Amino acid sequence: MRGLLLGFASGVCLLQTRPALPGMMQTALLLMALMLAALLARRMHRAWARVLARIASGVITGFLWAALLATQYLAEELPVALEGQELTVTGVVANLPYRFERGLRFHFTVEQAAGADGSALALPSRIALSWYDDPRAKLSPPALRPGERWRLSVKLKRPHGNANLGGFDYEAWLLEQGLRATGSVRGVAPDSGNRKLDAFVFSPTAMVQRCRGWLRERMATALAGQRYAGVIIALVIGDQRDIGQDDWKVFTRTGIGHLVSISGLHITMVAGLFAASVQALWRRSFYTRAQLPLLLPAQKVAALAGTAAALVYVLLAGFGVPAQRTLYMIAVLGIALWTGRIASVSHVLCTALAMVLLLDPWAVLWPGFWLSFSAVAVILYVSVGRQRSSAPDGTASRRQMLCDAARTQYAVTVGLVPLTLLLFGQISLVSPLANAVAIPLVSFAVTPLALAGSVAPAPLSAWLLQAAHWLVAQLALLLEWLSGFALAVWAAPIPAWWMFALGLTGMLWLLAPRGWPARWLGLLLWLPLLLHAPDAPEQGFRVTAFDVGQGNALLVETASHRLLYDTGPAYTPDSDGGSRVILPYLRYRGISRLDAMLVSHSDIDHAGGALSVLDEIDVGWVGSSLEPGHEIINQASRHSRCLAGQNWTWDGVRFEMLHPTPSIYDIPGQKPNGRSCTLKVSAGGVSMLLAGDIEAPQESLLLSGMPQRLPSTVLLAPHHGSGTSSTPDFLDAVAPQIAVFQVGYRNRYRHPKAEVEQRYVARGVRRLRSDMDGAVVLDFAASASGGAPGVVGIETRRLKQKRYWFGR
């Protein structure tokens, strides 16, 4: 049975790595193979052969099941012709709306849809909407509640997310949630046509979401203005959206992020409390007229009560993977007790694993899935079948229980090191100490107080919630102190498969039972995992053009130096190109320092992520065309103004500043675009021109002042391909073979302009667009001295790691 379940999980994982879903012929062949494997599993005489046949059956079943669900979800597509069209939709608010600085975000279940002419349309059944404030009219969208029916005027687009190495896969998340279109509500004025039709439309989901909303409102009111109110809300209903980025940074560096949610430990605690209470009451009823134990054993009733309590808590938690895993394990144990069958721990874990993937085959795409099940697997590895000393009467002393808890924490910390490095490229060195304090405090004090406070009557609820918040605030003081250590986190590049395999072997060796020879040798197998350095081009240089949406951000690398050119846009006050794209990429690569950062000019789509980058990693110096006193200049350790004529050489790669000239800074009213730092990088016959947002006047100035410096192999399209840049004469002078357009999907500026892109087409220039190709990596291999010109290798993110949901 375990082989079948593990095979099922493997088949689901395999499907999520495929660039396309299986066709009819492939599906037919897989069904035939499944029938053959099932037959062999029943007929083979050798035990090992039957096990292999069961595993094969499980793999094929999991693959086909995941493919079936994916086909069903992808069938609901927004027609391309309807993108950007104003539509009228009627439906129900499907989740807890989230208020951010500029408006509301919520999911919407579509019941009816009509076009501008009133004709009925078929839209995806679930969509994700944003309803923005109108700052000019000083109007905000109304407070939405789950279960309300609304008629809304919307503009929609197909699912699309940024595609970068180490970044969050937004398209996969939308697919998992069943959200097959995203968009915005048009207008907030009373005459905009948006109207609430019903206060509540009953459904089990709406009822659960309304209860979650009621609990959130109670807690938010009781903890209004408190910094860690979002943590308390997350512990009760699993909604982490109100936790600040600065707090998340501390939780991540100290390794206690798993506690700032409804974890398996919390659910087990609640289920155990309810089960024990019901069992005690049920047993004591024997001394009353009811005599309930004669009707049903108290143990069975306790198992039922514990499972029901776990189910309610998991529903309120938003049904996350760790919560699901715990619920299914509790349910399997309850079923085993009711049916009188003994369930081994490994059977329970495998059943829970299969249940999670049966309902959500995309769970394997997220770190929480692997960390959750791996933690339990490690605990089983170090506990099942190993002898533990106990008191003469068979009971465990408090000291022994404390030692067992410490041993378990040590095992989980050590056991998850290889996986944590594989998933995040870093591990917290202060995690054991932080968790030793945080686990008992959060699990046995903060969480019970928060749960009780969320449902208790006023004013008791406020007192309990304030007490829980005070405990979190005291814990945060310790965590902030621990996270401040320079060696709080060990970072390394994401390891190759063989490094991870060695690290996994070392972990198993290190945690082997007592008596295993030289267990300390397991640490040696960790060395490749911990000490390998980031890769770098051996010759020439490499440029990574990030997919940051509508904005510029490129990383230029030589053999031993790195320069970041622009930092992407600011998306929200808490999110920007630096925090969402650049820093995750640098962590993935194990890069902890930049030699230089150039901020071409002050526009928010170029400078929006600079502060996040400067706050997180060491930057040698910053160059820019920013005005004196700009906050980026103030935060930089060393700053220099961009000036034409500046140049330097790193590892045989020449960097030349072509613009702006000193006189540009003295022109009154000069737009920031006109001062864009324009950099040429060249080595061995290949080069790239980074033109920022220069426009026709600056292009003309370059043509007249230094035409001999303009020819380049690759051109970063000036101003994202706007109608004010990329003049014919400029393109003729640069004569690029390749042009890179960093633009947002369906951006409101319509960049690149059709007529501008046609100029590149007419000149035979290969065009790479971040909205279509994702992040682009260009390898400029310098030629040998006196040899032929170098070459440019091209790798696009969406092609390099293509998945069946990309562009769907």
N, C-alpha and C positions, 0 to 999 in steps of 0.2 A: 504493500500500500504506500509506504513512504517513497519507494522508487517511482511509482506512478505520479505522486503529488509533486515530487522534486522535478520530474520530467516535465510536468505541466508548467511549472514555473519557468523552466529553461526554455520551453517553446514560446511562452509569452515574451520573455526577454529577447529571443531571437527575432521575433516579428518586429519589435520596436527598433531594431537596427537596420531594417530593410529600406532600400530607396523607393520601393514600390510594393503595393499589395499583390498577392498572388492572383493570376488570372484564372479563367475557367479550367483550362487544361492543367495548370499546376495544382489547382484545388482537387480536381478529379484524381490526379496521380497520388496526392497526399492522402485522400480518402481510401484509395486502394491500399496504400502502404499501411494505413492505420488498421484496416481490417486484417491484413497479413500479420502485423505485430500483435494484435489482440489474439489471433488464432495461435500464434507461436507461444504467447504467454500462457495459454491454457494447455498446450500439447507438449511443450518441451519437458524433458525428464530431468535435466540438470538444473540445479537451483540457480547457478549463475546465469544460465541462458534465459531462464524465466525472468530474472531480475532485469536483464538487459532488454528483453522484449517489453516488459512493463514500462521501463524508462523511455524506450522509443515510442510506445503508445502515448505516454504522457507528453512527450515533446511535440508530437504531431497534433495531439488534441489541443494543447496550449497554443500552438501556432495558429491553428485553424480558428479557435475560439477568439483569439485576439484579432485576427483578420476579419472575422465576421462582425465583431463590434465596431472595428474601425470603418469597415465598409458602410455599416448602418449610420454611424455618426457623420461620415464624410458625405453621405448622400444628401444631407441638408445643406446645400450650397446657396449662397447669395449669387444670383446671376450677375455677371460682370456688367451688363447693361444698366443695372440698378445702382451701381456704386455712385455715390455722390448725388443721387436724385432725392428730391424731397418727397418723403412718403408719410402716410398716416397709418399708425399702428395702434391697435387696441389690444390690451393684454394686462397682465398682473405682475406686480413687483415680486420678484422671485427670491430675493435674499435680503440680508441686512444692508441697506444703503450705507455708504461710507462718505462722510463729509470731509473733504479736503479744502485747502485754502481757496481754490477757485470754483468750487461747486460740489456736485454729488456724483458718485459712481454707484451703479446698481445693475443687477441682472433683471431681465424682463422676459416673461413668457408670452409669446405672441399668440393671440387668438384670431385676429383679423388684420389684414393689411390692404391698403389701397394706394394707387398712384396719384399723381397730381390731377389726373382726369377722372378720378373716382373709381377706376376699374380695379377689380379685386386682384390681388397678387399673392403668390405663394412665397413666403419667406421662411427662413429657419425658425424653428419653434422656440429657440432661446437665443437671446442676443445680449451683449454687454453695452450699456449706455453710459455716457457722461452728460450731465446737465450743468452747464457752466453759468456762473454769475454774470450779470451785466453791470460792470463797474461804472459805466457812464450813467446809466439810469439808477444806479445804486439799488439794484434788485437782485434777489437770490431765489433759486428754485425753492418750492415748498418742501417742508419736511415730509419725506416719503416713509411709508411703513410697509413691511412685508404683507402681502395679501391684498393690497389695494388694487383696484382696476382703474386704469387710466387710458385715455386716448391722447396720443402724443404725435407731434410732427417731428420726424427724425431724418437724418442723413446717415447712410450706412456704408461700410466698406467690408471687403472680405478679410478674414483673419490674416494679420501680418505682424511680425515682430522683428526686432533687430537680430541679425545672425552673426555672432562673434564667438571666437574661441573662449571658453570659460564663462560665457554669459548665460543668462536665464533664457530658456526656450519658451517664449510667450505663446507661440503658435501651438506647441504641444500642450501647454496648460489650457488654452482655449478649447482644444479638442477634448481633453479629459473632462472639462466642465460641461461639454455639450454646447458651447457657445460658438455658433458658426457665422457670426457677424458681429462687428463692433460699430459704434457710431455715437452721435451726439444728438441731443434734443435741441430743437430750434426754438430759441426765444424763451424768456421768462416773464414777459409782460402779461397782464391779465388778458389782453386781446390776442395772444399768440396762438390760440386755438388748443392749447394743452389743457385738458380738463379731467378731473377725477370723476369717475362714473359710479364706483361702489367703494364703500369703506373697507369691506372685507369679503373676499371670495374664499369659501372654505375649501381646504384640501389638507391632508396630513402634513405636507411640506410647509404650507403656509402657516399652519398652526404652530409647528415647531419653530419656524423663523420668527413668528410674532412673539412667542415666549422668549426667544433669545433677545429680541429687541426690547421687550419689557424689562428683562434682567439688566441689559446694558444701560438702559435709561436710568434705572434705579441706582446702579453703581456709579454712573457718570455724574448723577446729581449729588450723591453722597460724597463723592471725591472730587467735586468741581475744583479745578485749579491745582490739583495735586499732581506732581511730576510722574508718579508711578501708577496713576489710575489705569493706564493701559495694561500694565502688568497684571493687576487684579482682575480686570475684565478678561484678559487672555486665560487666566487660570480657571475662570468660571465657565466661559462660553467659547474659548478657543479663538477669539477674534484678536489678532495681534496687530491690527492696522494702526492702533493708537500708540504703539510703542515707538519712541523717537529713535532716529538713526544713531545718535550719540550713545544711547543706552544699549542698542543692539551691538554696537562696536565693543562696549565693555563686556557684555554677556558672551560675545563670540571669543574675545581674547582670553577670557577666563574659563571658557568651555562649559558654561552652564546654560547655554541657549535651549537645551532640551527641556529644562525645567520651566521655562517661561512659556508654557503651553500646558494643555491637558495631556500629561504623559501617561504611560501605562501604569506607573506606580500610583498616580493619583486615582485612576479608575479602579485599580485593584483595591486601594484603600477604601474608597466609597462602597464598592461592591461588598467587601469583607465586613464593613461596618453594618450595612443593611442586613447582610446574611446573618451575622451574629445576633443582631437585635431581634430579627424575626424568629430565629431558632430559639432564643431564650424565651420569648413570649409564647411561642407555640408549645414548648415543653411545659411551661408553667400552667398552660391551660388544662393540663391533665388533672390538676387539683380543683378544677371548676366543673360545672355541669357540661361544658363543651367537650372536654377530653379529646381535643383535636388530634393528638398523636396516635390515637387508635384509628383515626380515619386516614391519616397520611403521616409518614415518618417526618420528624422535625428536620432531619438532614436534607430530605428532598425539597421541603418547603424553603429551607434556607438557600439551597442552590438556585431555586426558582426566583427567590427574592433578590439574591445577589446578581443574577443575570439580568433581571428586569431593571435593577438600579443602574447597572453598567450600561444597558441599552439607552436608558433615558439620558444619562450623563454624556454618552458618546453622541447622541443626537444633538444635544445642546452644544456639544463641542465642535460641531461642524463636520463630523465623520472623517477626521484625519486618519492617516495610515497607522500611526502608533496607537491611536484610540481603537481603530478597527481590529488591529492585531490582538490587543488585550481583550476586547469584547468577544472575539471568536474563540480565544483560548478559554475564557471563562465559560462560554456557551458549550464548548466541547466537553469540558470537565463536568458541567452540569448534566449534559446528556449521558455521559458515562456513568454518573452517579444514579440517574433515574433508571437507566437500563441495566444496571448491575454489572457493567463491563469495566475492567481496569484499563485506563488509558495511560500509556507511557507518555512522558514529557515530550519525547521526540515526535510521537504521533500527533500530539496536540499542536506542537509548533508547525509541523508540516501541513496539518489541516487548516490552521489559521492562515498560513502562507497562501495556500490554494484558494481559500475563501476571499482573501483580499484581492488577488489577481483575477478571480472569477468575476467580481463586481467592478474592478477597476484595473484593467490590464496596463494602463499607463502609469501606475504607481511605481513601476521599476525605473522610471525616468528621473525620480527625485531622490536626493540623498537621504531624506527621512525614512524611506522604505528600507534601504540597505542598513542604515545605522540601527533602526529599531529591531529588525530581525537578527542582525549580526550580534547585537548586545545580548539578546536572549541566547543565541547559539554559543557565545563565549561563556556565559554563565553555566549552561549545560555542560560544556566541555570541562570546566574546572570543578564541577560539583557531582555530576551523575557518576555513580560507581566508585567514588573516592571515600575512604574512611574518614570519619570525623570523631574525635574523642567526645565523650559525653559523661554526665554525672552517673553515679552508680544506679540511680533509679531510672536512667534513660532520658532524663530531662536535660535541657541545656541551661547552663548558668548564664547570668547576664554578661559576664566577662567573655564567655565563649560566643555568645550571640554578637557581641561587639567585635570580636576577632573575625567571625564569619562575615559580618558586614564589611569590615575593612578589607578582608581578603577578596570579597566580591567586587568592591570598588576598584581595587588594584587590578584584578583580572580584566574588568571591563575597560579600564583606562589603557592598559597595555594591549589588550586584544583588539582595540579599535584603532590603534596607531596606523597600521598599514592602510586600512580602509579610509581613515580620515585624510591621510596624505593623498590618497588616490582621488578622493572627492573634492578636497578643498585646497590641497597644496600647503597646508599648515596644520600644526597641532599646538594646543595650549600646554605649556610646561607647568603652569600654575593650576591646571585643571584639578589634579587630585586634591590639593588643599582647598580650592574654592568649592568643589563638590562635597568635600567632607563636612563643610559648614552648611552649604546651600541645600543639599538633599534633605537632611532631617528638618531644617527650618522651614523650607517651602512645603514639603510633603506633609509634615505633621503639625504645623502651626499656621502658616500663611494660608494654605489651601482650605483647611477646615474653617478657619475664620471667614475667608472670602465666600465660601459656599453658604455658610450659615448667615452671613450678613446679606447675601443677595436675596434671601427669601424671608428673613425675619421681619417682623413688623417694626415700624418706626417708633421710637428713636433708636431701638436696639440695633437695627440694621446699620445705621450710621456709625454707631460705636464699634461694632464688630469690623466693619470695613475700614474704619480709621485705624484700628489696631493692626489689621493685616497690612495696611499701607505703611504704618510706622516700622513694622518688622522688615518689609522690603527695603525701605529707605536705609535702615541700619545695615542690612546686608549689602546694599549698593555701595556704601562707604568702604567696606572691606574689598569689594570687587574692583572699585575704581583704584584703590591703592595697589592691588595685585596687578591689574592691567597696566599700570604705569611703569612696571619694570621693563627694561630694554629687552630682556630675554623671556618675557612672558609668553611669547609665541615663537616657535621654530618654523621657518618657512623653507620650502624646497619646491622645485618644479614638479608638476604632475608626473609621476614615474611611468616608465615604460612597463609593459606587461611583465617582463622578466624580473624587473626590480620589485614589482608588487608581489609576484610569486615567491621570490626569495624572502621578502619581508613577511609574507604570510607563513611561510615555513618556519622562519625565525620566531614568530609569535607562538606557533603551536609548540615549538621546542621549549621556548622560555616558560610557557604555562603548563608544561607536561607534569605528570604526577611526581611526587617525591621519589627519589631513587633513579629517576631518569638521568643518564650520565651527562655531566657537563652542560646543565641547562643554560648556563651563562653564555654558551657559544651561540645561542639564538640571537644575542645582540649583534654579533658579527654579521649575521645575515641581513641586519637592518642598515648596515653602512651604505650600500649603494642607494637605498631608499632615502636616506637622510642627507647624504653628502654630495649627490650629483649636482652639477652646476647648470644654469640655464644655457641652452644652445645659442650659438651666434654664428654669423656667416664667416667662413674661413678666409674668404677674399671678397673684395667688393663691398656691397652693402645690401641691406634688406629693408623694404618699406612695407609696413602694415597699415592699410587705410581702413579704419574701423567703420563699422556700420552703426553710426550714432543718430540716424535719422537726418533731419535737415540741419547740417552743420559739418564742420571739418574737425578731424582728429587723426593724425598719422604718427606712427612710431618709426623712426629711422634708426637702424642698428648697423654698426660696424663690428669688427672682430672684438673690440673691448670697450666700446662706447655706445651710448643710446641718447637720442634726442627726441622729444615729443613736440610735434608741431600742431598747435591748437588742441583744444580739450573738449570739443563738442558742446552741445547746447545745455541750458538749464531746463529741465522738464517741469519740475515743481520746486518749491522751497527746500524740500528734503531729498530731491533726486536730480541728478544731472549726468552728463556724459562721462564725467570723471568717476563718480561713485557706481554708476550702473554698468558701464562698459569698460573703461580703461583700467581701473583698479582690479576688477575681477580677472581681466586678461593678464595683467602683470603678476597677480598672485598665481594664476594658472601656470605661468612661465617661470615662476620663482624669481622674478625681478624685483629687487627691493630698493634700487637706486637708479635715478636718471642723471646723466651728466649735465643735461641742459633741457630747458623747455622754452619754446618760442610761442608766444601768444600774438598772433598776427595783428589783431586789432581788438577793439573793445566790444564789438557786437556779441550779443549773448549766445549766438550759435557757434561762436569760436572760443569765447572765454568762459563759458558757463560752467565748465568742470574744473577750472584751474585751481580754485581754492580747495576742492576736495582732494585733488592730487597732491597739492603742497602740504595739506594737513596729514596725509597718510604716509607718504614716503619721502626720502631725502632727494632733493633736487639741487644739483651743483650750482647752477645759475639760471636766471630767467632773462630772456630777451623779449622785448615787446615794443609796440608803438603807443602804449597807453599813456594817458596824461599823468603828470606827476601827482602823487598822493593817492593813486588808485589802490584799492585794497589788495589787489594781486601783487603790486609792487611792494606794498608795505609788508606782506607776508613772506616775500622772497628773501632768501639769505643773501643773495647778490643779484643785482639787476643791471642790465645795460640796455640802452636804447638801440633799436634796429636802425642801421645806417648803411646805405649803399657803399660798397667797398670793403666792408668787413669780411674777413675770410679766415679760415683755419683748416687744419688737416688732421683727421683722425685715422690711423691705421691705413694710410694711403688713400683715403677718401677725402675729396676737397669739398668744403662747404663755402659758398659765396653768397653774400647778401646783395641783391640787385636793386632793391627798393625798400624803403623810401629814401630820397635824398634829404640832406639837412634842411633845405629850403621848404620842403613840404610841411614841416612842423610849424612854420611861421605863417602859413596861409590862413587868414581868418575864415572861419566857417567851413574849413575842410572836413568833409565827411570821414568817419573812421575807415570806410572802405578804401579811400584814397591813400591811406597811410599803411595799408597792409604790408607786413613784412614778407617780402618775396625772396625765397631761398632756392638756390640751385645746388643740387648734390650730384657729384660726378666722380667716376672712377673707371679707368681703363676703357674708355670709348663708349660708356653708357652713362646716362644722366637722367635726373628727374627735376622738373621745375615745379616748385610749390608756390602757387600764385596767390593764395588767399582770396580776397574779394576785390582785387583790383578791377577797374572798369576801363572803358575805352580811353579816357584821357591818360591814365597811367600806362596802359598798353602802348599808346602813341609815344609817351615819354621814353619808355624802354626801347622802342624801335629807333628813336632818333638818337638816344644816348649810348646804347650798347648793343646794337643789333648782333654783333659777333658773339655775345654771351648767351643769346636766347636759344639756339638750337638745342633740343633735348629729346631724348628717347621717349620719355613719358611726361605727360603734362597733367597736373592736377587742375581740372577745368576751372578757370577763374570764376568766382562768384557763383559756383554751382551750376554754371551753364545758363546764367540769366541773359536777358536780351540786351543788357548794357555792357557785356563783355564778350570775349572770344571773337574779336573783329577779324575779318578775313586776312588783313595784312599781318596781324599778330600771329595767327595760325600758320601762315606761310613762312614767317620768320622762325617760329619754333619748330615747325615741321615734325610734330610728334608721330611716333608709330602707335602709341597707346594713349588714351585719355581716361582719366578716372573722374567720375562724377559722384560726389558725396551728397546725396539728396534723400529726403524723406519720402516714404511711400505716399503717393497722392498728396504731396505737399501743396499748401494753399498758394504758393508762388508759381506753381506749374513748372518748376525747374526739373530738368533742363528744358528750355523753350524749344519747340519743334524746329523753328527756323535755325536756331543755333546748333542743335544736334545735327541738322542736315549739313551744316558747314563741315563738321567732322566727317560725316559720311562721304561727302563729295571728295574729300582728300584721302580717303581710304584709311582713316584712323580707326583702330579697334577701340570700342567704347566699353568701359566697365562701369556699372552703376551699382551703388550700394543698396538701392531699394530692390534691385532684381538679383544681384549676385551676393549680397551680404558683404562681410569683410573681405578685402582683397589683399593678398600677400604677393609682393613683387620682389623677386631675387635678382639683383643686379650683379652678375658675375663679371668681375673685371678681367680683361684680357691680359695675357702675359705681355711683358714689356716688348713693344715693337710688333706684337702679334695682331691678329684680326680683332675687330671691335668685339666688346663683350656681348653677352646675351642677357635677356630678361626672362626669368621663369615666372609664370603666373599661376596663382592658386586662389580660387574663390571659395568662400566658406560654404555656400549653398550647394556647390558641386562636389567639394571635397568630402563633406559629410552629409550627403543627401539623405533625407528621410521622406517617407511617403506622405507626410502631412505638409511639407514645405509648399507654399504657394497655393494651398487648397482652401 
